[in-house]
Amino acid sequence: LPRFRNMSSLKTLELDSNQFTGGIDEMELTTLTNLHTLRLYDNMLTGTIPTEIYSLTTLQNLFLNDNDLTGPLNDDLLRLTNLKRLSLSSNADLSGTIPS
């Protein structure tokens, strides 16, 4: 997986349909402090949704569908106060409910 360091002005990251494997946590996304759109759908990403995604508070669009993600959804999603679109469908075994 690609890593993203020192790209704090990046607003959109679209890496869908690339057959990436591994965990999202390997991408080192915490420096993307101005990110509005993160599209990682239709890959082969595994593991849980890492907590570092919840620190990207400028996110408006988060697309993680069509991967092999697992684990519980939790109240950390509420930290994404600017989120307008969220897609988590067609993953291996995400559980829980999306908090409101």
DSSP file (Angstrom, degrees, kcal/mol; ACC not computed):
  #  RESIDUE AA STRUCTURE BP1 BP2  ACC     N-H-->O    O-->H-N    N-H-->O    O-->H-N    TCO  KAPPA ALPHA  PHI   PSI    X-CA   Y-CA   Z-CA
    1    1 A L              0   0    0      0, 0.0     2,-0.1     0, 0.0    22,-0.0   0.000 360.0 360.0 360.0 143.8    0.0    0.0    0.0
    2    2 A P        -     0   0    0      0, 0.0     2,-0.4     0, 0.0     0, 0.0  -0.371 360.0-138.3 -68.9 154.0    1.2    3.5   -0.6
    3    3 A R        -     0   0    0     -2,-0.1     2,-0.6     2,-0.0    25,-0.2  -0.885   6.6-149.4-114.5 148.8    2.1    5.7    2.3
    4    4 A F        +     0   0    0     23,-2.2    27,-0.5    -2,-0.4     2,-0.4  -0.914  26.3 158.5-125.8 105.7    1.1    9.4    2.6
    5    5 A R        +     0   0    0     -2,-0.6    24,-0.0     1,-0.2    -2,-0.0  -0.929  63.6   8.9-123.0 148.5    3.4   11.7    4.6
    6    6 A N  S    S+     0   0    0     -2,-0.4    -1,-0.2     1,-0.1     3,-0.1   0.858  86.1 119.2  54.0  42.1    3.8   15.4    4.4
    7    7 A M    >   +     0   0    0     -3,-0.2     3,-1.8     1,-0.1    27,-0.2  -0.287  21.7 144.5-125.5  46.1    0.7   15.9    2.2
    8    8 A S  T 3   +     0   0    0      1,-0.3    26,-0.6    24,-0.1    -1,-0.1   0.683  67.4  57.1 -66.2 -18.1   -1.3   18.1    4.5
    9    9 A S  T 3  S+     0   0    0     -3,-0.1    -1,-0.3    24,-0.1     2,-0.2   0.535  77.2 117.5 -89.3  -5.1   -2.8   20.2    1.7
   10   10 A L    <   +     0   0    0     -3,-1.8    24,-0.3     1,-0.2     3,-0.1  -0.425  36.0 176.7 -64.3 130.0   -4.3   17.1   -0.1
   11   11 A K        +     0   0    0      1,-0.3    25,-3.3    24,-0.2    26,-2.0   0.713  63.6  36.7-106.2 -28.6   -8.1   17.3   -0.3
   12   12 A T  E     -a   37   0A   0     24,-0.2     2,-0.5    23,-0.2    -1,-0.3  -0.993  54.3-177.7-133.1 131.4   -9.1   14.3   -2.3
   13   13 A L  E     +a   38   0A   0     24,-2.4    26,-2.9    -2,-0.4     2,-0.6  -0.947   7.3 179.4-129.1 110.5   -7.5   10.8   -2.3
   14   14 A E  E     +a   39   0A   0     -2,-0.5    26,-0.2    24,-0.2    24,-0.1  -0.917  19.2 149.0-117.6 105.4   -9.1    8.4   -4.8
   15   15 A L        +     0   0    0     24,-3.2     3,-0.5    -2,-0.6     5,-0.2  -0.132  26.5 146.2-125.2  34.7   -7.5    4.9   -4.8
   16   16 A D        +     0   0    0      1,-0.2    26,-0.2     2,-0.1    27,-0.1  -0.386  59.4  16.0 -76.2 152.0  -10.5    2.8   -5.7
   17   17 A S  S    S+     0   0    0     24,-2.0    -1,-0.2     1,-0.1    26,-0.2   0.876  83.7 120.3  58.3  46.9  -10.3   -0.3   -7.9
   18   18 A N  S    S-     0   0    0     -3,-0.5    25,-0.2    23,-0.2    -2,-0.1   0.387  76.4-120.9-117.5   0.9   -6.6   -0.9   -7.6
   19   19 A Q        +     0   0    0     23,-0.7    24,-0.1     1,-0.2     2,-0.1   0.799  48.7 172.9  59.9  31.1   -6.5   -4.4   -6.0
   20   20 A F        -     0   0    0     -5,-0.2    24,-2.6    22,-0.1     2,-0.3  -0.427  12.7-161.1 -65.0 144.2   -4.6   -3.0   -3.0
   21   21 A T  E     +d   44   0B   0     22,-0.1    24,-0.2    -2,-0.1     2,-0.2  -0.836  42.2  50.1-122.6 163.9   -4.1   -5.5   -0.2
   22   22 A G  E    S-d   45   0B   0     22,-0.7    24,-2.7    -2,-0.3     2,-0.3  -0.550  89.1 -42.1 105.6-172.0   -3.2   -5.0    3.5
   23   23 A G  E >   -d   46   0B   0     22,-0.2     3,-1.4    -2,-0.2     4,-0.2  -0.678  39.0-128.3 -98.2 149.4   -4.6   -2.8    6.2
   24   24 A I  G >  S+     0   0    0     22,-0.6     3,-2.1    24,-0.4     4,-0.2   0.829 106.0  69.8 -61.4 -32.1   -5.6    0.8    5.9
   25   25 A D  G >  S+     0   0    0     23,-0.3     3,-1.0     1,-0.3    -1,-0.3   0.736  86.8  67.1 -60.7 -22.0   -3.4    1.6    9.0
   26   26 A E  G <  S+     0   0    0     -3,-1.4    -1,-0.3     1,-0.2    -2,-0.2   0.628  86.4  71.2 -71.3 -13.2   -0.3    0.9    6.8
   27   27 A M  G <  S-     0   0    0     -3,-2.1   -23,-2.2    -4,-0.2    -1,-0.2   0.596  93.0-138.2 -83.8 -11.5   -1.1    4.0    4.7
   28   28 A E    <   +     0   0    0     -3,-1.0     3,-0.5    -4,-0.2   -24,-0.3   0.969  35.8 167.9  52.9  64.6   -0.2    6.5    7.4
   29   29 A L    >   +     0   0    0     -5,-0.2     3,-2.2     1,-0.2    -1,-0.1   0.515  44.3  98.1 -86.2  -6.9   -3.1    8.8    6.8
   30   30 A T  T 3  S+     0   0    0      1,-0.3    -1,-0.2     2,-0.0   -25,-0.1   0.717  76.8  59.9 -62.6 -21.8   -2.8   11.0    9.9
   31   31 A T  T 3  S+     0   0    0     -3,-0.5     2,-2.0   -27,-0.5    -1,-0.3   0.565  78.8  91.5 -81.8  -6.2   -0.9   13.8    8.1
   32   32 A L    X   +     0   0    0     -3,-2.2     3,-1.5     1,-0.2    -1,-0.2  -0.415  48.8 156.9 -85.4  64.2   -3.8   14.4    5.6
   33   33 A T  T 3   +     0   0    0     -2,-2.0    -1,-0.2     1,-0.3    25,-0.2   0.589  68.6  44.8 -72.4 -12.1   -5.3   17.0    7.9
   34   34 A N  T 3  S+     0   0    0    -26,-0.6    -1,-0.3   -24,-0.3     2,-0.2   0.171  79.0 139.2-113.4  16.3   -7.3   18.8    5.1
   35   35 A L    <   +     0   0    0     -3,-1.5   -24,-0.2     1,-0.2   -23,-0.2  -0.432  21.3 171.5 -69.2 128.7   -8.7   15.6    3.4
   36   36 A H        +     0   0    0    -25,-3.3    24,-3.1     1,-0.3    25,-2.3   0.726  67.5  35.0-103.0 -33.7  -12.3   16.0    2.3
   37   37 A T  E     -ab  12  61A   0    -26,-2.0   -24,-2.4    23,-0.2     2,-0.5  -0.986  55.9-179.0-132.2 127.5  -12.7   12.8    0.3
   38   38 A L  E     -ab  13  62A   0     23,-2.5    25,-2.7    -2,-0.4     2,-0.6  -0.963   7.0-179.4-124.9 112.6  -11.2    9.3    0.9
   39   39 A R  E     +ab  14  63A   0    -26,-2.9   -24,-3.2    -2,-0.5    25,-0.2  -0.923  22.1 145.7-117.2 106.6  -12.1    6.7   -1.6
   40   40 A L        +     0   0    0     23,-2.8     3,-0.3    -2,-0.6     5,-0.2   0.047  32.0 137.6-122.2  22.0  -10.6    3.3   -1.0
   41   41 A Y        +     0   0    0     22,-0.3   -24,-2.0     1,-0.2   -23,-0.2  -0.238  53.7  29.1 -74.4 160.8  -13.5    1.2   -2.3
   42   42 A D  S    S+     0   0    0     23,-1.8   -23,-0.7   -26,-0.2   -24,-0.2   0.915  92.1 109.2  57.8  51.0  -13.2   -2.0   -4.5
   43   43 A N  S    S-     0   0    0     23,-0.9    -1,-0.2    22,-0.3   -22,-0.1  -0.473  80.1-105.0-124.6-158.9   -9.8   -3.1   -3.3
   44   44 A M  E     +d   21   0B   0    -24,-2.6   -22,-0.7    -2,-0.2     2,-0.1  -0.228  56.0 158.6-126.5  42.4   -8.8   -6.1   -1.1
   45   45 A L  E     -d   22   0B   0     -5,-0.2    23,-2.6   -24,-0.2     2,-0.2  -0.437  19.2-166.7 -72.2 141.1   -8.1   -4.2    2.1
   46   46 A T  E     +de  23  68B   0    -24,-2.7   -22,-0.6    21,-0.1    23,-0.2  -0.702  37.8  42.6-123.5 172.2   -8.3   -6.2    5.3
   47   47 A G  E    S- e   0  69B   0     21,-0.6    23,-2.6    -2,-0.2     2,-0.1  -0.410  89.9 -41.5  89.6-165.9   -8.4   -5.6    9.1
   48   48 A T        -     0   0    0     21,-0.2   -24,-0.4    -2,-0.1   -23,-0.3  -0.435  64.1 -89.5 -93.4 168.6  -10.4   -3.1   11.0
   49   49 A I        -     0   0    0     21,-0.4    -1,-0.1    23,-0.2    -2,-0.1  -0.727  56.3-124.6 -74.8 116.5  -11.1    0.5   10.2
   50   50 A P    >>  -     0   0    0      0, 0.0     3,-1.5     0, 0.0     4,-0.5  -0.293   5.5-124.3 -71.0 149.6   -8.2    2.2   12.0
   51   51 A T  G >4 S+     0   0    0      1,-0.3     3,-0.9     2,-0.2     4,-0.5   0.758 104.7  74.0 -62.5 -24.5   -8.7    4.8   14.6
   52   52 A E  G >4 S+     0   0    0      1,-0.3     3,-1.0     2,-0.2     4,-0.3   0.805  87.3  62.4 -61.8 -27.3   -6.5    7.2   12.6
   53   53 A I  G X4 S+     0   0    0     -3,-1.5     3,-1.6     1,-0.2    -1,-0.3   0.878  96.6  58.5 -63.1 -35.5   -9.3    7.7   10.1
   54   54 A Y  G << S+     0   0    0     -3,-0.9    -1,-0.2    -4,-0.5    -2,-0.2   0.627  96.7  62.1 -71.6 -11.8  -11.5    9.1   12.9
   55   55 A S  G <  S+     0   0    0     -3,-1.0     2,-1.8    -4,-0.5    -1,-0.3   0.519  77.9  91.1 -88.4  -5.3   -8.9   11.9   13.5
   56   56 A L    X   +     0   0    0     -3,-1.6     3,-2.0    -4,-0.3    -1,-0.2  -0.545  54.1 169.6 -86.0  72.4   -9.4   13.1    9.9
   57   57 A T  T 3   +     0   0    0     -2,-1.8    25,-0.5     1,-0.3    -1,-0.2   0.569  65.8  64.1 -70.9 -10.2  -12.1   15.5   11.1
   58   58 A T  T 3  S+     0   0    0    -25,-0.2    -1,-0.3    -3,-0.1    -2,-0.1   0.530  74.4 124.8 -86.6  -5.4  -12.3   17.4    7.7
   59   59 A L    <   +     0   0    0     -3,-2.0    23,-0.3    -6,-0.2   -23,-0.2  -0.306  26.5 166.4 -59.1 130.6  -13.6   14.3    6.0
   60   60 A Q        +     0   0    0    -24,-3.1    24,-3.4     1,-0.3    25,-2.3   0.612  69.3  36.6-111.1 -27.5  -16.9   14.8    4.1
   61   61 A N  E     +bc  37  85A   0    -25,-2.3   -23,-2.5    23,-0.2     2,-0.5  -0.989  60.8 177.3-135.0 123.7  -16.9   11.6    2.0
   62   62 A L  E     -bc  38  86A   0     23,-2.5    25,-2.3    -2,-0.4     2,-0.6  -0.962   1.5-179.9-131.4 114.4  -15.6    8.2    3.2
   63   63 A F  E     +bc  39  87A   0    -25,-2.7   -23,-2.8    -2,-0.5   -22,-0.3  -0.927  21.4 146.1-120.0 106.4  -15.9    5.2    0.8
   64   64 A L        +     0   0    0     23,-2.9     5,-0.2    -2,-0.6     3,-0.2   0.161  33.3 132.2-120.8  13.9  -14.6    1.9    2.2
   65   65 A N        +     0   0    0     22,-0.6   -23,-1.8     1,-0.2   -22,-0.3  -0.154  54.6  33.5 -68.4 162.7  -17.1   -0.4    0.5
   66   66 A D  S    S+     0   0    0     23,-2.4   -23,-0.9   -25,-0.2    25,-0.2   0.912  92.6 105.3  58.1  50.6  -16.2   -3.6   -1.4
   67   67 A N  S    S-     0   0    0     23,-0.6    -1,-0.2    22,-0.3   -21,-0.1  -0.550  82.5-100.8-130.3-161.3  -13.2   -4.6    0.7
   68   68 A D  E     +e   46   0B   0    -23,-2.6   -21,-0.6    23,-0.2    23,-0.1  -0.203  60.7 153.2-120.8  39.8  -12.5   -7.3    3.3
   69   69 A L  E     -e   47   0B   0     -5,-0.2    24,-2.3   -23,-0.2    23,-0.3  -0.396  18.7-176.1 -73.4 148.2  -12.8   -5.1    6.4
   70   70 A T  E     +f   93   0C   0    -23,-2.6   -21,-0.4    22,-0.2    24,-0.3  -0.805  27.8  62.8-134.0 173.0  -13.8   -6.6    9.7
   71   71 A G  E    S-f   94   0C   0     22,-1.5    24,-2.3    -2,-0.3     2,-0.2  -0.232  77.7 -43.5 101.1 174.7  -14.6   -5.6   13.2
   72   72 A P  E     -f   95   0C   0      0, 0.0     2,-0.4     0, 0.0   -23,-0.2  -0.478  40.8-133.9 -82.6 147.5  -17.1   -3.4   15.1
   73   73 A L        +     0   0    0     22,-2.7    24,-0.3    -2,-0.2     2,-0.3  -0.764  37.6 179.8 -86.8 144.8  -18.3    0.0   14.2
   74   74 A N    >   -     0   0    0     -2,-0.4     3,-1.8    22,-0.1     4,-0.2  -0.800  44.7 -80.3-141.4-177.0  -18.2    2.3   17.2
   75   75 A D  G >  S+     0   0    0      1,-0.3     3,-1.8    -2,-0.3     4,-0.3   0.562 105.0  88.0 -67.0  -8.5  -18.9    5.8   18.4
   76   76 A D  G >  S+     0   0    0      1,-0.3     3,-1.9     2,-0.2     4,-0.3   0.787  74.5  72.0 -60.5 -24.8  -15.6    7.0   17.0
   77   77 A L  G X  S+     0   0    0     -3,-1.8     3,-1.7     1,-0.3    -1,-0.3   0.802  83.9  69.0 -57.7 -27.5  -17.5    7.7   13.8
   78   78 A L  G <  S+     0   0    0     -3,-1.8    -1,-0.3     1,-0.3    -2,-0.2   0.688  83.6  71.0 -67.2 -17.2  -19.1   10.6   15.6
   79   79 A R  G <  S+     0   0    0     -3,-1.9     2,-1.7    -4,-0.3    -1,-0.3   0.707  79.6  79.6 -70.2 -18.8  -15.8   12.4   15.6
   80   80 A L    X   +     0   0    0     -3,-1.7     3,-1.6    -4,-0.3    -1,-0.2  -0.534  58.2 163.9 -87.6  71.3  -16.3   12.9   11.8
   81   81 A T  T 3   +     0   0    0     -2,-1.7    -1,-0.2     1,-0.3   -23,-0.1   0.664  69.6  52.2 -69.7 -18.1  -18.6   15.8   12.3
   82   82 A N  T 3  S+     0   0    0    -25,-0.5    -1,-0.3   -23,-0.3     2,-0.1   0.417  78.7 129.1 -95.1   1.0  -18.3   17.0    8.7
   83   83 A L    <   +     0   0    0     -3,-1.6   -23,-0.2     1,-0.2   -22,-0.2  -0.366  20.7 161.9 -65.6 127.7  -19.1   13.6    7.2
   84   84 A K        +     0   0    0    -24,-3.4     2,-0.4     1,-0.3   -23,-0.2   0.666  66.0  36.2-113.7 -31.7  -21.9   13.7    4.5
   85   85 A R  E     +c   61   0A   0    -25,-2.3   -23,-2.5     2,-0.0     2,-0.4  -0.992  60.0 173.4-131.1 130.8  -21.4   10.4    2.7
   86   86 A L  E     -c   62   0A   0     -2,-0.4     2,-0.5   -25,-0.2   -23,-0.2  -0.991   3.8-178.9-136.9 125.5  -20.3    7.1    4.2
   87   87 A S  E     +c   63   0A   0    -25,-2.3   -23,-2.9    -2,-0.4   -22,-0.6  -0.970  19.9 149.0-130.4 118.8  -20.2    3.8    2.3
   88   88 A L        +     0   0    0     -2,-0.5     3,-0.3   -24,-0.2     6,-0.2   0.212  32.0 134.0-126.6  10.0  -19.2    0.6    4.1
   89   89 A S        +     0   0    0      1,-0.2   -23,-2.4   -24,-0.1   -22,-0.3  -0.132  57.5  27.6 -67.4 160.4  -21.2   -2.0    2.2
   90   90 A S  S    S+     0   0    0    -25,-0.2   -23,-0.6     1,-0.2     2,-0.2   0.898  81.0 140.5  57.0  50.4  -19.9   -5.3    0.9
   91   91 A N        -     0   0    0     -3,-0.3   -23,-0.2   -25,-0.2    -1,-0.2  -0.704  62.0-105.5-111.1 170.5  -17.1   -5.9    3.4
   92   92 A A  S    S-     0   0    0    -23,-0.3   -22,-0.2    -2,-0.2   -24,-0.1   0.953  94.1 -21.2 -64.8 -54.6  -16.2   -9.2    5.0
   93   93 A D  E     +f   70   0C   0    -24,-2.3   -22,-1.5     2,-0.0     2,-0.3  -0.216  69.5 161.2-161.7  58.5  -17.5   -8.8    8.5
   94   94 A L  E     -f   71   0C   0    -24,-0.3     2,-0.3   -25,-0.2    -3,-0.1  -0.653  23.8-169.0 -78.0 141.5  -18.2   -5.3    9.8
   95   95 A S  E     +f   72   0C   0    -24,-2.3   -22,-2.7    -2,-0.3     2,-0.1  -0.870  33.2  41.0-132.6 164.6  -20.6   -5.4   12.8
   96   96 A G  S    S-     0   0    0     -2,-0.3     2,-0.3   -24,-0.2   -22,-0.1  -0.400  80.6 -68.0  95.6-174.1  -22.6   -3.0   14.9
   97   97 A T        -     0   0    0    -24,-0.3    -2,-0.1    -2,-0.1     3,-0.0  -0.835  42.8-105.4-117.3 155.0  -24.7    0.0   13.9
   98   98 A I        -     0   0    0     -2,-0.3   -23,-0.1     1,-0.1    -2,-0.1  -0.690  43.9-123.4 -77.2 120.8  -23.7    3.4   12.6
   99   99 A P              0   0    0      0, 0.0    -1,-0.1     0, 0.0   -25,-0.1  -0.291 360.0 360.0 -65.9 150.6  -24.1    5.8   15.5
  100  100 A S              0   0    0     -3,-0.0    -2,-0.0   -22,-0.0   -25,-0.0   0.390 360.0 360.0-121.5 360.0  -26.3    8.8   15.0
